[in-house]
Amino acid sequence: MWQFGETMPHVPVARPAQTQVIREQPPSGRRTSKPVWYAPAAVIGDVAGAAVPVYLAFAPAGSTHAAAYATVAAAAWLLVRGARDRYCEPSLGERDNTGPALQDWLVLVGLLAVVRAATGEESPFLVALAALVPCAPTSAVVHTLIHRHLVARRRDGRAVRRALVIGEANAVDGLASHLAKRTDHELVVVGVCPIGDEDPHALAPVATRLGRQAPQRPSADSAPVLEAARRLDVDVVLIVPGPHMTGTRLRRLSWALHGEELPLVVVPGLTEVAGRRVGILSVAGLTILSVAPPLRRGLATLVKSVTDRLGAVLLIALLAPVFVAVALAVRLDSPGPVVHRQTRIGRGGQPFTMAKFRTMVADAERLRHQLTGTNEQDGRMFKIRRDPRITRVGRVLRRCSLDELPQLFNVVRGHMSLVGPRPPLPDEVAGYDEVERRRLAVKPGLTGLWQVSGRSDLSWDETVALDLRYVDNWSPSGDVVVLVRTVRAVVVGAGAY
């Protein structure tokens, strides 16, 4: 477990473009409320996304029950969403909604299937199912717009919570800087309370101090903390556990904070762990944080393997004309083979031959050694924004990611997955440290978090961080989200060179 204040190589907490953005402290006063229109907008979007398509699906056929079907669909969708707390104030706008919307849609289909069977409804099943499809994407779009609006407000110091951080000096520094480098969350550190005499270098001022040893009287801890909390008008107190913040000391401090109706948040220092993997256990009176291991086997992984191969076969069949057109363009543009084959490293460090449409001149590998000094990446990868080896057709193929299409055959053969980390070269892997080698715990992917988050515009550390996030937190719904985001990334083409 990594603690704030320690060094964790090659796993940054934010992108370099963001690390220079330090959110200013908001003025005093309660700032926890979000705009009141968030919930009504989400409800209206869900009602429209369910009712309108259902009505339009049945009304043209002359069905007398079109309005009733639309009403039932909208009511059922609101029931499912409301039961899963999608409209509650704490969760609105906190994240995009693609994954939750897909999960809720599956529940909706199951619920309406039960209602259909119970009532003996005889409307065309496929028509009804097709009419429900827009529910999830409409909801995802509305909630994504709300999320973006909320992030914009938080950059201006609104809809945030003022936080006081308590812990060892180095831990306080780590947590305060971590939070200050990002503007997409609700916490703003307005004061720190170091334990001991060491001075932290945090951006926020020292509000008070606590002694290293737990005092005999609990009020010796609680009094200065409460006074600082009142003076700074904080909304939440964050405590980073350490050798001098024992369980008993933490418990007594929590009594005082809760007496003032101030929430207490204990920060264990774990990073990039999905919430679904974290649980709270109570054993012999002890509160224990449980972190489940990543999914590596079982039904979910079997479904992923089958889905990968079936999906790849289907895409190859559907995109056959594109394969032919691209192959012809590559052949006519420059001399050399149509398909470029290259050794890459797969799961567990096993090498395999990856195929892609050739986008460079035939002797690109030989010319690479002459361009070593022009590498624009800061790590293992070799990338040049205006690489002279790339052909005219190659630039277009890279811009549209069409050069990656032959990798579908690698997916069919089991070397790769539709979604996964970027497949590395052998010379890249040769320089990996222990942290970076964890990228090889799963199959590389045709697309992944790297591809939908900026691709070649990302630094090496960012690439590793994204890949490790995927490796540690993989889930089937996460793959669906990445595939949906891939479409947008291909259209925009950011970082593709």
N, C-alpha and C positions, 0 to 999 in steps of 0.2 A: 504494500500500500504506500503510495506516495503522499508525503505530508507537505503542506505549503511551507516553503522556505528551503526545501531540498531541491536538488538539481535533477531533472529528468531529461535526458538527452533526446533531441530530435522530436519532441512532442510539444509544440507550442500551444499556447492557450488562445491565440488569435492570429489572424492574418497580418502580415507586415503592414498592409495598407490600413489596418485598423489599429495597430499598436500605437500610432501617433495620435489617435483620437482619444482624448481624455475627457470624459463627461464632467461638466462642471457641477458643483453642488447646488441643489435647488434651494430656494428660499424656505424659511420656516413655515410651518402649517401643514395640515394633513394633505397628502397628495396621493392617497391610495386609490381613489375612485377613478374609474375609466369613464369615457363618454357614455351617457345614458342611452345613446342610440345603437350601441353595439348589439344588445340582445334583441331589440325589435328588428334590426336589419337582418340578423341571423335567422330569426323566425320567419320573416317575410320571404327571405331568399329560399328557405327550405320549403315553405308552403308553395311558392311559385314553381320551384324545381320539381315538386311532386305532382301538384294539381294540374298545371298547364299541359305537360306532355301526356298525362293520362286522359285528360279531356279531349285533346286534339287527336289522340289515337282512336277513340271510340265515337266521337261526335260525327265525323264524316261518314261513318258506316251507318248512320241513322239510329244508333243505340239510344234508347230512351233512358238508360241508366248512366250516361256519360258523366253527368254532374255528380251523381251519387258515387261513382267509382273514383272520381277526382277528389271528392271530399274524404272518402275513406282512406285513399292513399296519402293525402296530406296529413290527416289526423294520425295515421299509423306512423308516418315519418317523424312527426313532431313528438309522438309518444316515445319512439325509440331514441331519438336524439336527446329528449329531455331526461329520460331514465338514465342515460349515460353521461349526464351533467355537461352537455355541450353548450348550454346556454347560461351556466352559472358564471357570475362575475369573475371569480379567480382564474377561470380557464379561458375565457373569451379573449382572443387575440394573442395568446401566449405562443402559439405555433401555427404553422400552416395545417390544413385539415385534410390532406389527401389520404393519409393512412387511416385515421379515425373514420372518415366518411366512407371508405370502402368497407371497413368492419361493420359500421352501422347499416350499410346497404345490404350486406349479407343477412343481418338480423331482420331487416325489414322484409326481405324476400321470404325468409322462413316464416315470419309472423303472418304475412298475407297468404302464404300457402296453407297455413293452418286454418285461417279464416275462410279461405276458399273451399277447403275440404269440409269444414263444419257447416257451412251454409249451402253447400251444393251448387255454388255459383258455376255457370257454364260458359262464361265468356272465354274467347280464344286465349289459351295459355301463353303462346308465344307473343301475341300482341300485348298482353298485359305485362309480360316480363320486359319486352322492349320499351314499353312506356315508362317503366320504372328506372331505366338505365340513367336518364339525365339527373336523377336525384343526387347521386354522389358527386359528379363533377360540378353541378351548380352550387352545392353546399361548399365544396372545396374552394371554388372561386370566391364566394362571398367571404368565407372565413380567412382566406389568404389576403383579401383586400383589407379586412379588419386588422389582421396581423401587421400588415405594412403600415397602416395608419398608426397603430399603437407604437411600432418601432420608431416612426418619425416623431411622435410625441415624446418618447423617452429620450431621444437625442437632445431635445430641448429641456430635459429635466422635469417633464410632466408625467403623470401616471406612474410615479416611482415611489419607493419606500426608503426613507432615510434610515441608515443602519449604523450601529455602533459595534465595532469589532473588538473582541477580547481574546488575548492569547499571547504566546511568546513573541518577542519582537520580530524574529525572522518569519514566523508563521503569519503574523499580522501583515507584514510587508507583502508576502506572497499572495494572500487573499485580497488585500486592498488593491494591489496592482492588477491582479487577475480581473477583478470586477471593473476597475476603471478603464481597462483597455477594450471593453465591450460596451456597446450602448443599446443592445437589444434585450436587456433584462430589466427587472424592476428594482434592483438594489443599488443604492448610492451610498458609499461609505462617507459619513460626515464627521466621524471621530473614531479614534482608536484608543484602546485601553491595554497597554503592554503590561505583562506580568514580569516584574523585576525592574532593574535599573537600566537595562540596555535600551538605547534609543532606536526606535524603528525609523525607517526611511520612507514610510508611507506618505502618500499624497495628502491624506487627511491629518488634521492636527491631533496631538495627544490630548485627550479629554480628561483622563485621570490615569492613575496607576494602581496596580495591585501588587502586594508583596509576593515573593516566591513561595513562602510557606503559608499554608492555610491558617487563618487566625482562629483563636479560641472562640471569639464571638462572631457569629455569622454576619452581624451588621457591619463589621469592619470591612467586609467585601461588598456587601449590598449597598451600604450607604453611599460610597463614592460613585458606584456604577449608576444608581438611581438618580443621584444628583446630576451626573453628566448626561444621562438620558433625558431628564427634564430640560436641562439647559439647552441641549442640542435639538430637542423636540424630535427624538428618534421614534421610528415606527416599529423597529425590530432590533434585537440584539443577536449578533452572530458570535459564537464561541468556537475557537479552534482548540480542541483538546491537546494536551501536552503533559509532560512529566509533572508540572506544578499545578495543573488543573485536574485534580483527582475527581473521582465520581462523587464522593461526598461533598466536596466543595462546589461542584457543578450543581448538584441537587439543591443545596441550600441557596445558591444564587438564583436558581430557577424559582424557588418559593417567593423570593422578594420581587422578581420581575413579574411573575404572574399575579402577585398581589396588586401590582400597578397596571394589570391587563396588558403587559408588554409581551409579545411572543418571543420565544427563545428558539434559535436555530443552531444546532450543533453541526459543525462542518468537519466531516472526517478527512477531507483531503483527497478523496477519490476523484479522478477525472475521467471523462469520456466513458461512463458506465450508464447504459440505458436504465431508465426508471423501472422498467418491467423486470430487470434482473435483481433489483434491490428489495429486500424485505426486512421487516422488523420482527424480532423474536423476543419473547420474555422467558428466560430460563432462570429458575431459582431466584427470582426477584431482580435479575439483571436484564437490562435492555440491550439487545445484541443486534448489530447490523449484519444482515446476511446478504451475500452477493453470489447469485447463482452463476455457474460456469456458462460460457457461450454455448450455443447450440452447435453440436458437431456430429450428432448421430440421431437416429430415430426417424419417425414418420416425416417430420418436416424436411429433413435433409433428403430423404427418398423422394418426396414430392418435388423438391427443387431439382434433383437430378433428372427425373422424368420430364418435368416441365421444360427444363433447359433443352433437352434433346428434341422433344416434340415441337417446341417453339422454334428451334433452329431449322428443323426440317420444313416447317410451315413457311418460315420466312424465306428460305432458299427457293421454295416452289413459287411463292408470290413474287419474289424479286428476280426471278430468272431473266426477264427482259432487261432489267437494270444491269445484271451481271454481264450480259452480252454487250450492251451499249458501252459500259465502262471499259470492258476488255478491248473493244474495238478502238475506243478513244486513246487508250494507253499505247496500243500497238502503232497507231498512226502518228502519234505525237513524237515519239523518240525511239531509237533502236534499243533493243533489250527485251527480256522476258516480260510477259504481262503480269505475272504473279511473282512477287518477291517473297522468298522463304528465308526465315531467320530463326536461329535457335533462341528460345526463351526458356525461362525457369518457371515451372509450375508448382503445384501443391507439394509440400514436403521437400522442395529443392530438386524435383525431377525435371530434367530438360525435355523439351518437346519442340517440334518444328512448327512455327506459327506462319500462317500465310496471310498476305495482304496484297492488294493491287499496288504495283510499283508506282511510286510517286517521285522517284529520284532518277538521276542518270544511272546507267548500268554499272559504273565503277564508283558508286557513292561510298562504299566501305573503304576503298583505298584513299579517297579524297578526304575522308573524315580525319585522318591523322594530320593532314595539312591544316585543318581548321580547328584543332584542339584549343588553341589560344583564344578563339572567338566564342567559346561556349558561354551562353547567357544564363545558364542554370547555376545554382549555388551548391549543388550536391552531386549525386551519382549520375543523374541523367544528362544527356548531351542534347541541347536544344539551341537553335539559332532562329530568331524571328524571321530573318530574310536569308535563309539557307540557300546559297547559290547552286546547290546540287538538285534542288527541287525543280521539276519540269513545269511547263505551263499547265498541262492537264493535272499534274500532281497537286498544284496549289488549289485548284477547284475541288479535287477529290478530298483533300484534307479539310478544306473549309466546310464541306458538306458531310465529312466523315464517311464518304463512300469507299475510301481505301480500306476500311476495316471489314467490309462485307465478307471476304473470304474466310474470316475467322469464325463464321458460322459453321464451317466444316470442322474446325477445331472443337467447337461446342458439341457437335454431333459425335465426334470421336471421343469425347470425354476429357480432353486436355484442358478445356476452358469452360466457364459458365457464362450465361448471358449477363450476369451482374457479379462483379468481384473487383479486387484490386487490379491495378495496371500490371500486365505481365512484364517482368523485368528482364534485362539482358544478363548474360552470365558475368560480364565484367562488373556490372552494378552489384550483383549479389556477392561477388568476391570481396567487395568492400563493406558489406553490411556488418553492423554490430548486432548485439543480442536483441535489442529493441526492434531494429529494422527487419531482422529475420522472421519476426512474428508475422510479417505480411504474407509469408509463404504457408501459413497454417490453413489457408483455403485456396480453392482454385482461382486463378486469375480470371478476369471478366472482360467480355466484349465492351461493356460499359460499367460505370461505377461512380462512387462519390467523387473521384478525381475528375472524371470526364464531365460531370454535371456541375462542378464547382469552380471551373476556370481553366482546367487542363494545363497547358504549358505556361499560363500566366502565374501559376502557383509556384512557390518556392519548394525546395526539396523537403524541408521540415513540414510544410503544410501538406504535401503529398503523403508523407509517411503518417502524419496525424490522421488524415482522412481514411487511409487504408486501415490503420489500426482501429479506428472507430467502427469501420465495417466488420473487420475480423472479430472484434469483441462483442458486437451488438447485432449481429446478423439476425434477421427474421424474414419470413416470407412477405409480410406486408411492407417491410422496408425495401425489398427488391422491387415490388410493384411501384413504390414511390419513385425509386431511382429510374425505372423504365419510363415512367411518365415524365420525369424531369429531363430525361435524355432527349425526348422529342423537342423540347424547348431549347436545349443546349445545341442541338444540331441546327435548328432554325437560326438561332442567334449567331452561332459560330465563334463565340468568345474563346480566346486562348487556343484556337485551332491553327497550328502552323508547324 
